[in-house]
Structures are given as C-alpha cells and as structure tokens.
Amino acid sequence: MTIQSLYKLLLRWLLIPLILIILIWSGKAAAHSSSNSYLTIFAPNNQLALRADIHLRDVDLIFDLDSNRDGQVTWGETQMRSAELSAWLEQGLHLSQSGKKCSLGNVDLQVSQLADGTYLSALWAPDCQRINDIADADFTLRYSLIFQQDNLHRGLLKVDLPNLQSSVLLSPERPDAQVNRSEGSAFRVFGKYIIEGVWHIWIGIDHIVFLISLLLLAPLQPARMKITKWPAAKTARPVLLDVFAVVTAFTVAHSITLCLTVMEWLTPPSDLVEQAIALSVVLASLNNLLGVYSLKRWRLAFVFGLIHGFGFANVLLDLGLPIGALVAALGGFNLGVELGQLVIVLVFLPLAWLMRHTLFYRWVVAAGGSFVIALLGVYWLLVRSGMSFFDV
C-alpha cells in the first residue's frame, strides 16, 4: 500500500466519525426544545432586587409537579411544593457583593406568562449594601439550576441598575457572572459577545448542517449528471472562489436581518423563523440531490442566510442587549458567528478536498450526506410545526 493510498484511507475514516458526530449531535439538539431561564438584577425604589423566571416545563422535569397527571401544571400544584421550590431556588442562585455573600431573604413565588409558555417567577430583595453605592459595588451571581438535568440549558442575566446595564449568558461551563462597571464597558461587552457568537454557531446544529450542505459539492466540478458522477475539481482556485462566495453571501445576508431585527425594524415570530430555518436545510440538501443548479449555491446561501439571521437575532434579544453598548454587542456577536463559521469551513474543506477523487466522497459524503441532511431538516420542520409525536 502506497503512502498516498494509506493517507486517503485515513481521511476516509476521519470523515466517517465526523458524519456520525453530526448525526448524534443533531439528534440531541432536536430532542431539546429551547430551555432558558431569565434572571434580572434591578433596583425598584432604590432597593436591590433579584428575579428569576424559570419555565414550568423545566421545573416539572425535576419536581414532577403534575400530581393529577392531566398533562398540565397548575399554580395550585406548584404552590403545594412551594417550600421545596424555594429551597431548590436558593441553593442554585448565589449573589455576593465585593466578595461577601448576600442573603436572599424571603422569596415571593408567582407564575408569569411569557411568549413561550408559563414560568415560575421568584423575586428576592437581597441583603446587600445600599444601591446608592452601586458605583463601587462588585456583584457576582452564580447560577446552577437545571444544568445537571440539561447541559443545553442557559441562564440569561439582564442587569438594569443605575448607570449600569449589561447582559450575560450563563452556561454549565460559565455559571458565574461579574456585575460591575468595568464589565459594562463597550470593550468588555464586545469581547463577551464574540464568545457568545462563537458558542451559538457551534451549538446551532441547524446552522452548521445548512452550511455544510452548501459546501458538500464545492470540491466537485458541476456537470449535467448525477452528483455521484461529478468529476473532482482539478485546481483549488475555483473551489476556493465557490466557498468564498457561499460563505460571504451567508455572512452578508444574516448580518442584514440580524441588525434589522435587533434594531426592531423587523420582528417575525420566532416559531415561524425556526420552521423556516428547518425548511432551508431541506431545500439546500435537495438542491444537491436534484441538481437544481439554475439557482447557484451562493444565491441559496444569501436567500436562506436572511432567515438564519432572524434566528441569530432571537438569541441576542433573549440575552437582553445592553442599550448603552448595543453596537458593541451586535458587532461582537456577529464577529463571533463568523469566527465559529470559519472554523467549521477550515475543518471540513481540507478533508473534502483530499477525498474529492474517491467514490466514497461522491456517494457517501456528497450524496449520502445530502440525503441524511434532508431527512434531518424534515424532522426538525415537523417538530417545530408542533408535530409532537415526532419529539423524543
């Protein structure tokens, strides 16, 4: 066996686990609906307050609140477990100021109706120093609720204090949030939102799958025949130009709708956006399989990139953008998305280029991968359209 054939064999066995990872990851992503808790530190009447809003669906997974098994969690059923809920909330939320732990005090439990359902709302008046000393205050909030049950869960913290407005996304990897004036600076906000953008594109399996579906045919030469018979590209230049066109079109398009939505000039319903993103995955992969090349892939990337931009914007709006550093947050998040996207291209494209001459690439990766992506897109579309019997 020559070194070249051995090298190709190794590449083949690198692409197989890559495809399997995508399939496993996408199954997990589809099995989880969005799970976010909303945390707020604010100061009504010059008195520090902490509020947590947690979806009753998530609380029910832990406490099994539906005692009569009718499929609905009521306020009465929730009140019956108020002591346990209060203790659970306090062990998962810790607020300190300048290194000194604040006592949360008594909690006021209510239920609230938000856009995506019914939430358990908890309100505390923490025993910290007076709010008029906020200029010198240094708060730290630690959030650890639900992370053990769902590692995709996120805590979205919004800080609305005198002369200090900011927002932070809390995750199992980053459960602590610093709240002080330096954290609210435009430079810090820009850096934080770069991280949020990279993280979002990496956990957004539907965005990744859509992008890969547009890259699958890049190392092959277009021909009026089935993609399994397309010849390999002879030189790298047209491949790189094709990939550059696709990535640039996607970037420009999602940047447009991201900005328009965050500025509240366009506000499409989030459930409709999620369905449209799933549909974009289906159509992009079918374009590969059916050979609909009257519409070039970069045009597909632009058209559906507009839709994906709405999805990115929904994440930013959930975070509660800091008004004083809106431009920094928007710019940082968009840059983070591009960096995360670039890493995906740099991982996938060299492997595809080196495998482009093989039947394995044309049949398994290009054709088979497009078929699997189409099935995933149909599954996501059905789930996001309310077909609950497909949910797992």
Secondary structure in CASP SS format (residue, H / E / C, confidence):
PFRMAT SS
TARGET T0000
AUTHOR 0000-0000-0000
METHOD secondary structure of the structure
MODEL  1
M C 1.00
T C 1.00
I H 1.00
Q H 1.00
S H 1.00
L H 1.00
Y H 1.00
K H 1.00
L H 1.00
L H 1.00
L H 1.00
R H 1.00
W H 1.00
L H 1.00
L H 1.00
I H 1.00
P H 1.00
L H 1.00
I H 1.00
L H 1.00
I H 1.00
I H 1.00
L H 1.00
I H 1.00
W H 1.00
S H 1.00
G H 1.00
K H 1.00
A H 1.00
A H 1.00
A H 1.00
H C 1.00
S C 1.00
S C 1.00
S C 1.00
N E 1.00
S E 1.00
Y E 1.00
L E 1.00
T E 1.00
I E 1.00
F E 1.00
A C 1.00
P H 1.00
N H 1.00
N H 1.00
Q C 1.00
L C 1.00
A E 1.00
L E 1.00
R E 1.00
A E 1.00
D E 1.00
I E 1.00
H E 1.00
L H 1.00
R H 1.00
D H 1.00
V H 1.00
D H 1.00
L H 1.00
I H 1.00
F H 1.00
D C 1.00
L C 1.00
D C 1.00
S C 1.00
N C 1.00
R C 1.00
D C 1.00
G C 1.00
Q C 1.00
V C 1.00
T C 1.00
W H 1.00
G H 1.00
E H 1.00
T H 1.00
Q H 1.00
M C 1.00
R C 1.00
S H 1.00
A H 1.00
E H 1.00
L H 1.00
S H 1.00
A H 1.00
W H 1.00
L H 1.00
E H 1.00
Q H 1.00
G H 1.00
L E 1.00
H E 1.00
L E 1.00
S E 1.00
Q E 1.00
S C 1.00
G C 1.00
K E 1.00
K E 1.00
C C 1.00
S E 1.00
L C 1.00
G C 1.00
N C 1.00
V C 1.00
D E 1.00
L E 1.00
Q E 1.00
V E 1.00
S E 1.00
Q E 1.00
L E 1.00
A C 1.00
D C 1.00
G E 1.00
T E 1.00
Y E 1.00
L E 1.00
S E 1.00
A E 1.00
L E 1.00
W E 1.00
A C 1.00
P C 1.00
D E 1.00
C C 1.00
Q C 1.00
R C 1.00
I H 1.00
N H 1.00
D H 1.00
I H 1.00
A H 1.00
D H 1.00
A C 1.00
D C 1.00
F E 1.00
T E 1.00
L E 1.00
R E 1.00
Y E 1.00
S C 1.00
L C 1.00
I C 1.00
F C 1.00
Q C 1.00
Q C 1.00
D C 1.00
N C 1.00
L C 1.00
H C 1.00
R E 1.00
G E 1.00
L E 1.00
L E 1.00
K E 1.00
V E 1.00
D E 1.00
L E 1.00
P C 1.00
N C 1.00
L E 1.00
Q E 1.00
S E 1.00
S E 1.00
V E 1.00
L E 1.00
L E 1.00
S C 1.00
P C 1.00
E C 1.00
R C 1.00
P C 1.00
D E 1.00
A E 1.00
Q E 1.00
V E 1.00
N C 1.00
R C 1.00
S C 1.00
E C 1.00
G C 1.00
S C 1.00
A H 1.00
F H 1.00
R H 1.00
V H 1.00
F H 1.00
G H 1.00
K H 1.00
Y H 1.00
I H 1.00
I H 1.00
E H 1.00
G H 1.00
V H 1.00
W H 1.00
H H 1.00
I H 1.00
W H 1.00
I H 1.00
G C 1.00
I H 1.00
D H 1.00
H H 1.00
I H 1.00
V H 1.00
F H 1.00
L H 1.00
I H 1.00
S H 1.00
L H 1.00
L H 1.00
L C 1.00
L C 1.00
A C 1.00
P C 1.00
L E 1.00
Q C 1.00
P C 1.00
A C 1.00
R C 1.00
M C 1.00
K C 1.00
I H 1.00
T H 1.00
K H 1.00
W C 1.00
P C 1.00
A E 1.00
A C 1.00
K C 1.00
T C 1.00
A H 1.00
R H 1.00
P H 1.00
V H 1.00
L H 1.00
L H 1.00
D H 1.00
V H 1.00
F H 1.00
A H 1.00
V H 1.00
V H 1.00
T H 1.00
A H 1.00
F H 1.00
T H 1.00
V H 1.00
A H 1.00
H H 1.00
S H 1.00
I H 1.00
T H 1.00
L H 1.00
C H 1.00
L H 1.00
T H 1.00
V H 1.00
M C 1.00
E C 1.00
W C 1.00
L C 1.00
T C 1.00
P C 1.00
P C 1.00
S H 1.00
D H 1.00
L H 1.00
V H 1.00
E H 1.00
Q H 1.00
A H 1.00
I H 1.00
A H 1.00
L H 1.00
S H 1.00
V H 1.00
V H 1.00
L H 1.00
A H 1.00
S H 1.00
L H 1.00
N H 1.00
N H 1.00
L H 1.00
L H 1.00
G C 1.00
V C 1.00
Y C 1.00
S C 1.00
L C 1.00
K C 1.00
R H 1.00
W H 1.00
R H 1.00
L H 1.00
A H 1.00
F H 1.00
V H 1.00
F H 1.00
G H 1.00
L H 1.00
I H 1.00
H H 1.00
G H 1.00
F H 1.00
G H 1.00
F H 1.00
A H 1.00
N H 1.00
V H 1.00
L H 1.00
L H 1.00
D H 1.00
L H 1.00
G C 1.00
L C 1.00
P C 1.00
I H 1.00
G H 1.00
A H 1.00
L H 1.00
V H 1.00
A H 1.00
A H 1.00
L H 1.00
G H 1.00
G H 1.00
F H 1.00
N H 1.00
L H 1.00
G H 1.00
V H 1.00
E H 1.00
L H 1.00
G H 1.00
Q H 1.00
L H 1.00
V H 1.00
I H 1.00
V H 1.00
L H 1.00
V H 1.00
F H 1.00
L H 1.00
P H 1.00
L H 1.00
A H 1.00
W H 1.00
L H 1.00
M H 1.00
R C 1.00
H C 1.00
T C 1.00
L H 1.00
F H 1.00
Y H 1.00
R H 1.00
W H 1.00
V H 1.00
V H 1.00
A H 1.00
A H 1.00
G H 1.00
G H 1.00
S H 1.00
F H 1.00
V H 1.00
I H 1.00
A H 1.00
L H 1.00
L H 1.00
G H 1.00
V H 1.00
Y H 1.00
W H 1.00
L H 1.00
L H 1.00
V H 1.00
R H 1.00
S C 1.00
G C 1.00
M C 1.00
S H 1.00
F H 1.00
F H 1.00
D C 1.00
V C 1.00
END
